[in-house]
């Protein structure tokens, strides 16, 4: 939102800048206001074009209103209607001069209309038009030359002459003008053009079916094969038209989300999105009644994407009378019958690309400008023919051929030709065939198991399987086979189906011959087949129960026991498995195991998985994992979560490569195997909620540990494991929810420690001197902690601090944190049970959660960021804060109440948001901003409006006294998080979230 002292430096009126108006109308009121211009204005607004038309006549002698200049600057197109008396108005001439200036400096599109004058009369100021201009010329000698140049320049632009169009019939003329403007606006809409070649025609075809702006309720279905652009078209319409509705909502992946979360959750999502607040629904039947009663008088736009069952439509858009007049419901699906059955108003069959569009799309992905292949046109025509106009197929095939030479093109196209029945599956499979063997396995695992999973979780699983996912997934992204957006892995439906097609191969109805099992129905069928049958083809199985009708634990254990070559096993079962026998055999090829609710029996004695890299058990009834000693040379991750019966851990001498160990909720565990003290490869240790654990073995030999968490274990003085102070690579230490009164080690050797958390240690009396490397320090709700030495000058890299007790040096701490290099392009978080900062904050805090901030000239260069102070009586810890910043036109504080100490509140929360963290946003590049309205919301249940105060100020730019810090991946990890929730020229919403321990 950079400041600008002059409009001449503003951003251009292109697709990269959001404009308030589509069209600015410049005209002579007494000539055309009630005739031609009135008809033109009506026609434009009927097509949902945002038009600025000044309806106020300017009294003679007054200068042009500044708001008109701003309206011109905030428009995409200026339409200038020249009439005989146009030049008789200094207002009109001033408008025109500014329009031509914006044309040169802001890329404003100018369309002249010559209503009852000739272009030559305007250019040369002749006849009646010239006479009108002469009157103003004599009155405004200094401006006459500027106006004359503007008239010459504008008359040189190809425009419209009424007498030469449609024989002078105004209605036909206006229709042509409006269509031209629509085309120009569409060309400016990069969202439509860039998303998919051929979208412009589809978009224009769909708009009349929606008839947005008319009354009544319309349901329109977009129907076609997977990958044909249904979602892209629906999203484009949504983005273009949502501004015309009281509420709007787009519900993606209805098919999958219905299976995952149920229709009740989707009903909640729609209502919450439309009303911008949380709405609870407790049954699908109640949801139907709620949607009808809440929406029947509300004009809304709803997009339901990828619907595949009639029940989904009945629950989410049951009938037309659920919605208010003017509402539009857009449904995308592959099933035309579903739309017809639901009696939608129109079905729009999305067509595949024309040959020209297919050629354009294919070239965008296949043509290598640096190394073009010989006879590209000939070979590309063959490829385009095979793709048959399917957009995704063209993209995937083009991306595959991009870096291939001529012979490789010939070979690939020849292979396509050899496919008996060319279809989408086989065309896309060409890209799959070009993968290396491990990349193929990677792709098939993602297609069958991991679509829409968190990328980091998938990387861990596939690393265990030896598929090198970090480089492999990069290759798949480059070949347009998967995407990763917001850390979520995804792929197109067609690609997912291709993966299933390959796995099921020649035996689609015989799952025992499939390498991967993920379909519950097929897994259930296998459980009841011949018990003597073995499944030597199965490499991976993922099964997650949903209801009690699913396969029980005993059946799954028997099924898994038959899979001799299993490498990946992820199972969640239900019920009390205390008396259920576990698997009598587990494949020694296993590399990854995740089992929820495994039976009480140990793993089989003959289970010796030499390749096992990850073992994750949760809610198991086992007392021990296995009998005796096992050598697992590749095991790197061992997670035992909520094993309430566990009384012993494995012998760690058999786990030489173990890097990550979690023992959580093992309530009966009293001791950890003594071999643990000799372990040296561990990097991550989390022991929590192990209430009966007497004492951990010494960990002084574990020089590679980076993260140590020992929480909620009721540790007394003397129970803290010996050697913590010697862990020179330790970066994160969490000892919260324990009973010790002192830390019997010092931090002198912990030179890499970034995060220390001793929260909720109620007996803790004092702390040793903290290390200078610390970035995050949390000691909240330490009721007995009274001796906290001033660490504000020593710890210069702090960006997050939380303290329970009052300290006399809170101001110094705040100033020290603001000077730290860690917050230069990020944010800072300070939380104190202390009102010193709150009471001395300027400007004074306002009651409630909002305030206004006046911005001085050149504020974005003279200051470094926003400092926000929040005070409340709520005892909060690690609470997210949502901030909204909007441009304000005035600075009236009369309705704001100043917060006073008598209003209550004992806790102060301070957030700093640097300008460096906002410079990449659209909001940052606003112009003429002089004041902001800033609203805050602490995400605390039932927080009343007036039990807290809030204030904001700018932080002045100061020298950093030569402080330097080399940024590393690990250090940048330990910072509070800022996430952009909404970004536009008018408003910015950010979520500020303290750093939290990651499991």
Buried (B, 14 or more C-beta within 10 A) or exposed (E): BBBBEEBEEBBEBBBEBEBBBBBBBBBBBEBBBEEBBEBBBEBBBEBBBBBBBBEEEBEEEEEBBEEBBBBBBBBBBBBBBBBBBBBBBBBBBBBBBBBBBBBEBBBBBBBBBBBBBBBEBBBBBBEBBBBBBBBBBEEBEEBBEBBBEBBBBBBEBEBBBBEEBBEEEBEEBBBEBBEBBBEBBBEBBEEBBEBBBBBBEBBEEBBEBBBBEEEEBBBBBBBBBBBBBBBBBBBBBBBBBBEBBBBBBBBBBBBBBBEEEBBBBBBBBBBBBBBEEEBEBEEBEEBBEBBBEBBBEBBBBBBBBBBBBBEBBBBBBBBBEBBBEBBBBBBBBBBEEBBEEBEBBBBBEBBBBEEEBBBBBBBEBBBEEEEEBEEBEEBBBBBBBBBBBBBBBBBBBBBBBBEBEEEBBBEBBEEBEEBEEBBBBBBBBBBBEBBEEBBBBBBBBBBBBBBEBEBEEBBBBBBBBBBBBEEBBEBBEEBBBBEBEEEEBBBBBBBBBBBBBBBBEEEEEEBBBBBBBBBBEBBBBBBEEEEEEEBEBBBBBBBEBEEEEBBBBBBBBBBBBBBBBBBBBBBBBBEEBEEBEBBBBBBBBBBBBBBBBBBBBBBBEEBBBEBBBBBBBBBBBBBBBBEEEBEBEBBBBBBBBBBEBBBBBBBBBBBBEBBBBBBBBBBBBEBBBEBBBEBEBBBBBBBBBBEEBEBBBBBBBBBBBBBBBBBBBBBEEEBBBBBBBBBEBBBBBBBBBBBBBBBBBEBEBBEBBBBBBBBBBBBBEEBBEBBBBBBBBBBBBBEBBEEBEEBBEBBBBBBBBBBBBBBEBBEEBBEBBBBBBBBBBBBBBBBBBBBBBBBEBEBBBBBBBBBBBEBEEEBBEEBBBBBBBBBBBBEBBBBBBBBBBBBBEEEEEEEBEEBEEEBBBBBBBBBBBBBBBBEEBBBBBBBEBBBBBBBBBBEBEEBEEEBBBBBBBBBEEEEEEEEEEEEEEEBEBBBBBBEBEEBEBEBBBBBBBBBEBEE
